Amino acid sequence: MATLSETVHRVELGSLYMTSYVHDATFEHRPFHAFISKCISRHRSGDWGDCCPDDAALNDTSLRDGGRLFSVYHIPSGLFGLESKVWIITEHDRSYTTVLFPSEY
C-alpha cells in the first residue's frame, strides 16, 4: 500500500525562499545549485528525503490536515564541504517554503 506522500503529485510551496548562506552557495557552486533544485522538486513531489520516519509520518498527516512540511536531504560528499545536509520547510498554510542549512535554524 502506498503512503500518502507517494500518491501526492505536487505540494504547493507558496513563495520560495533561501537563506543567504544557501543562496550564495548555489551561485558559487553550480553543482550545488543543481542539487538544491532537485531537493526542491523532491520536496514538492512529497519525497521527504532523509528525514526520520516520525517526521515523514507527520508530513503525510500534514498533507491531509494542513500542517507544516519538513524535508531533510544529505549533501553528497564533496559537493559542499561546509554543511552535511539541507532542510526544506513549507509552512502550514503553504504561503512560503524556506531552504536552509540546519546550522541556520
Buried (B, 14 or more C-beta within 10 A) or exposed (E): EEBBBEEBEEBEBEEEBBBEBBBEBBEEBEEBBEBBEEBBEBBBBBBBBEBEEEBBBBBBEBBEEEBEBBBBBEBEEEBBEEBEBBBBBBBEEBEEBBBBBEEBE
